[in-house]
Structure formats: structure tokens, C-alpha cells
Amino acid sequence: MTTDVTSGPADGPEPTASVRRITDDLLERVEHRLRSFLTAEHTRFAEVDERAATVLTTLSDLVTSGGKRIRPAFCLTGYLAAGGDLEDPGIVSAAAGLEMLHVSALIHDDVVDNSTQRRGKPTMHTAFAQHHTRHTWRGEARRYGEGMAILIGDLALVYSDQLMAHAPTGLLPEWHHLRSEVQVGQCLDVTAAAEFAVDPRLSRLIALIKSGRYTIHRPLVMGAAGAGRPDLAAAFAEYGEAVGEAFQLRDDLLDAFGDSAQTGKPAGLDFSQYKMTLLLGWAMQRDEHIRTLMTEPGHTPDEVRRRLLDTGVPDDVERHIADLVERGRKAIADAPIDPAWRTELADMAVRVTYRNS
């Protein structure tokens, strides 16, 4: 059964609500796929050793801890907008695979960034280190925690491929691009932080390939390819590049000025890890003293925030986000898809870039 949302006025609220219900129904199937997959793996490894079962419990707890499922949502939307078959379980597995890849990236990111909190709870490496300390085990607690997190992150990566093995074959080339691209982007991110050199071109490139394309562009194109509509790739790529960059810029602003109670992770992590975001790059071009505030002892994140606000760059970033959202919305204005899906994609651009967590 292919998607049909042609009843009612093309751009009115009724078809928009209808397409969102269809997507939400598929997202529920993705949740079920993730939970049933992990439950089966837990059962399998529980027969091996209780410690192995603990590994699966830890991974399952993170997967089911309230993620926004943005990447599965864009994959499913691309698929449905392209007229994909609602009854095909392959696209559900593909969306689940994308989420499992994201979980792998989160676990590894937290280790690289030395973050202590994720979704309002201790990060995986922090929790394992605390467990090691409580039990007075041998070796160094920090190394144990980080080692366990890296290995479980690798397990999530393996599982993402197992889930993707059931996906429509047409989307696999895009999947391979996505996986290699995000890893290279992460390497560039770590290198740029170590260099701590002002290079807005590099900052924008990192934002695109480690986050923007991986979050919106590639999942959307994967969905269309899974439905047999490679002709949509150009319009979806233009939309995804623009909205994906806006998505990452919002992340940068939330890290600098967001409320950790809402974001679920520590505020100012980019400052402590010297992440050369576009926000910081632009601000440091205007005010060289920001480098001193970030690199010399005795200065607080609040001082950095105040100095950033004084440069006016946060307002410039907000304007840039608005421009990128508009560019993305225009990119799909004439795409050969049902008007209700064009409206939904336009709405999604706003929802993912004007969020508070």
C-alpha cells in the first residue's frame, strides 16, 4: 500500500495532520523494531553470561531513554513523500538502523568530549567508571569506563548494520556514504579543536558533514532511494544541506546558551573542549580576547557567554539559521511530490531548527 494524502485542500491542515499521523505510525513501528531486536539480543547473551546481559541492558537503556528520532523521521518522510509502500518492513529496519548508528555516535562522542551527562543521566563511560569505583575493582576506573563505552558503542555500530541488512537495497549506497562521512567529520572536529585556529570555512564543513548531512540530508535521500525515487536526490540534498547546517548551528547556540535541564547535557561543553564551532569562529574574528577567556585558567563559561553576546554574533547566527531554513523550504517548493509532503518538510525544517533541546 503506497501513501495517499490527496484528499482535502493541498496545503491545508487536514492533509498535513494526515501525513504526520502516517509518519508517527511508522515511527512507532521503528520503536517496536528497536525494542524487539534488543530484547532478542539480551535473551541470547543472557544464556552466555550475566555480564553479557548487562551490556545489552546498558545499551537498551540508552536506546529507549527518550531520543528525538530525528534521523528516522527524515528517512521515513523521504520514503513516504516519494510514494513508498507503507507495508514494507524494510524501511522500518532502515530507520531503526539509523537510530542505532546515532546511539553509537552519542556513546563515542561522550567519551571524546569527556561529557558527564546525556539525556539527564550519567553518560555511559561515567556510569561504568562509577561502578568500577564502587566495587573497588582492579585498574583505573576512568579507563574501564571509557573502554566499556567504546566497546558498547562499537556493538551499536554492528547492530546498525544488522538492521540495515533488511533495508531496501536502493538506499545502501547512501548509507555507506553517511557512515564514512560522519566518522571523517568527527576526526576533523577533534583536529580542529586541538588546533584551535579560527577557520570559519572548516567550521562550516565540519558542521555539515559530521551533523547536517548525517542528520537530515542523507536520511532523507536514503528514504527516497528506498522508495525507488532517486530523481528526488537533488532537491532533497539541497534542502537537507541547508536545514542540516541550521540544525547544527542551533546545537551550537544551545551548547553555549541553553538550559542543561532542558538539553539533558552539560552547558558550555564546546567551550571546555575548545570546539571551533562557527559561532566561536565568527566571535573570535571580532574579539580576540575570547581565546584568552577559553584557554587561560581563572575564567568561567559565563564570562565567555557574556563576551559572545557582546560581539553580536549569536544574533547573526540566528539570522543565518533563518536564511538557511528559508533556503531549505524553497529547495522543495517545486519537488515532484504530493503538496502535503512539501508542507510537512517545510514544517519539519522549522521544528528541528527552532527547538530548545
N, C-alpha and C positions, 0 to 999 in steps of 0.2 A: 504494500500500500504506500503510494507516494503522498507527499504532503499536498494539501489543497486548502488554501486560505482565501479563495477568491470571492467568497460571499461577503456582502456588505460593502460600504464605501471603501475605496482602495486605501486611503490614508487615515481613516477614522479610527477611533479607539477600539471598535469591536474586532477587526482583524488583527490589530496589534496585540490585544489581550489574547486572542486565539493562538497566535504564533508563540507567544511566551508560554502559554499553557503546554503547547506541544513540546517546547524545549524543556520545560520543567519536568514533564513526564519522562522524557528521555534521561534527564539528569538523575531522576530517582532510580532509573534502571542502572545508571552508572554507579550510584551508591551501592546498590544491591550487588553489582558485579564485583566491586572492590571488597565489600564485606565477605561475600561468599568465597571469593578467591583466597583471602587471607585466613578465613576460618578453616578452609580445607588444608592450607599450608600449616596452620597451627596444629591441626589434628595429626597431620603426617609427622611433624617433628616432635610432637609430644610423645610419640611412640619411641623416639630415639633417645631423648634425654630431657629432663625438666628444664635444664638451662637453655636448650634449643627452643623449647616452647616459650621461654621468657623473651627470647629475641623476637619471636613473632608477635607476642603480646605488646612489646615496646613499639614495634613498627605499626601495628594495627591501631594502637592508641593515638599515634600521631596522625595517621591517615584519616581517622574518624573524629579528629578533635576540632572540626569546625572550619576547615578551609573554604575559601570563596568559590573554588572550582571554576575559575575564570577561563583557564585553558580548555577544559572540557566543554564549557559553554560556547566558546567561539568555534571549536571544532564541530559541535553539533549544529550550531547555527549555520556555519558554512555548508554543511551537509544538507540540512533541511531547506535552506534557501536555494540550493542547487537542485532540489526536487528529489532528494534521496528517499529511499524506501524506509518507512518507519519500522517495519518488521525485521529489518536486517540486524541481527545481533552483533555483526562485525563492527559497526560504528560505535556501539556501546563499549566494546572491548578497546577500540582505539582511544576513545575519550578517557577510559579508565587507565590506559597505558600512559597517556599524557599526564594525568594526575599523579601516577606513581613516579614518573620521571621528576615531576615537580617536587615531590616529597624527598626524593633522593638529593635533589639540588639544595633544598632547605637544610637538610641534615649536614651536608658538606659545607654549605655557606656558614652555618653557625659555628662550625669548627674553625674555618678560615678567619671569620670575623671575631672570634672569641666572644660570641654573644652568649649571654646567660639566660635569656628568656625568649620563648617562642609561643605565641598564642596564649599568653598569660601564665605559662608554666615553665619550669626549668627546661632548658634545651637538653637534647639527648646526651651530649657529651658531659654536660654539667650534672645531670641526674646520675649517670654511671659513675662519675668521679665521686659524688657524694656517697653512693652505695659502697664504693671501694673503701672510702674513709670510715664509714660506719662499721664495716666488718673488719677493719684493721688488716686488710689483705696485704700481700707482698707487693713490692714495686711501688711506682709513683702513681698516685690517684689520677692526676691530670692525664698522664699518658694512657692509662687504662681507659678513662672516659673518652678521650679523643679517638683511641684505637677502635673501641666498640662502635662509636658513632660512624666512623669512616666505613667500617665493615658493614654495618646495617644500612648505611646509605648506598653502598655497592649492591647489597641484596635488593633494595628497592629498584635500583637500576636494572638488575637482572629481571626482576618481576615486570618492569615496564615493557621489556622486550617480549616476555612470555605472553603478556596481554595483547601486545601489538601483533603477535603472530596470527591472531584471529581476525585482524582488521581487513577491510577491503584492500586488495593488493595495489590498487591505483594510488594510494596515499603513501606507500612506503618510501619512495624516493624523497618526498618532502620530510618524512620522519627522520631519515638519515641526515639530511641537511640540518634539521633542527638540533639533533643530538650533538653533532660535532660543533656546530656553531655556538651553542651555549657554553660548551667546555672551553673553547678558544676564547670566548668573550670573558669568561671568569678568569682565565690566565692573564688576559690584558688588564682586567680590573685590578688584580693583585699587583701586577707590574707597575701600573700607573700610580697605585698607592705608595709603592716603595720609592718610585722616582719623585713623587710629589711635585711634579712640574706642571705649570699651567699650560694646558693644551686643550682648548675647547673642542677642537676637531676630534681628538682622541676621546674625550669625554663623551661626545655625542655618539661616536662609533660604538663605544662600549655600551652605552645605554641602549642602542639599537640591537646589537647582536646578542648581548647577554640577557636582555629582558624584553625589549619591544617586539622583536621578531618571534622570539620563543613564546611570548605570552599571547600575541594576537595574530600577527601576520601568518606564521607557519601553521598554527592550528586551524585557522580559517581556510587557508588554501588546502590543507590536508582534508578537511571536510568536503570541500568542493570536489577534490580529486577522487575521494571515496565514493562520491555520487556520480562519477563519470563526467564531470564538467570542468576539464582543465582550461576551457575558454574563459573561466571566471578568474583565473590566477592573477592576471594583470591588475584588474580593478581591486581585487581583494588584497593584493600586495601593496598597492598604493594606499588603500585605506588602512591596512594593518601597520605599515611603516609609520604613518602619521600618528595614529591613535596609540600605537605601541610606544613611541617616543614620549607622547604626552603622559602615558601611564607611568613610565619610569620617572619622569620629571615630578609627577605627583608623589611618587615614592620618596624622592629626594627631599621634597618640601615636608613630607610627613616625618621623615627621619630628623630633620632639623627643627621643626616647629610643632610636631604632632604630640598628642597626649598618649603616653605609653599605656594608660589604662584602656584606651580605645584600640591602639595598634597592636597591643599584646607583646611588644618587644621594647627593649631599652631605647630611650630617645638619645639622639646625638651619637649613634654608633658610627656614622660616617666620619664624624669629627675624630673620634678616638682611633679609628682605623685609617685615617688620612685618605679616605676615598676622594679621588679627584672627580667629583660629580660636576655636571655642567653648572649647577648652582654655585658651587665653590669656585670653579674656574672663572666664571664671569665676575664674581665678587672680588677675587684676588687680583684680577686685572685692574679693578678700580681702587682697591685698597690693599696695599702690600702688607699692612700691619696684621691682617687676618692670618697670614702664615705664622707670624710670631705668636699670636694667641693660640694657635693649634699645636705648635711644636715645642714651645718653651714651657717648662714647669711653672706652676703657680697660677695658671689661668683656668677659668671654668668654662664649660659649654655655654652658660648664659652670656658670658662676655662675647663669645663668638656669635651667638644668635643676635645680640644687640648690634654688633658690628655689621653683620649681614643685612639686617634691616636698614641700617644707616646708608648702605650702598644703593638701596632701591632695587637690588637685583631680584629679591623674591617677587616683587610686583611685576618685573619684566618677565620672570618665569611664568607667572600666572597668565600674562598676555600671550606668551609663546604657546602655552598649553591651549588657550582658547583658539589661537590661529591653527594649531595642529588638529584640533577637533573639527574645526570647520573644513580644513583641507580633507580630512578623512571622510566627512559626511558628503562632500562634493564628489569624492572619488567613486562612491557607489550610487550617486544620484541617477545615473543612466545605465547602471548594470542590468543585464538581461535576466532579472529575477522578479518574482512577484513583488509589487509595491509594498505589501505589508512587511516583507522581509527587509526591504530597503529602509523602511521606517524603524524596524526593530534594530537593525545595525546602527542606524543613526542614534537611536536612544541608548544603545549599549556603549557607544563612544562616550557619551556624557556620563553614564553610570560608573564606568571604570576609571574615568579621569577626575571626577568630582566626588571622591569618596573620602572618608575620614579614618580609614584603617587599611 
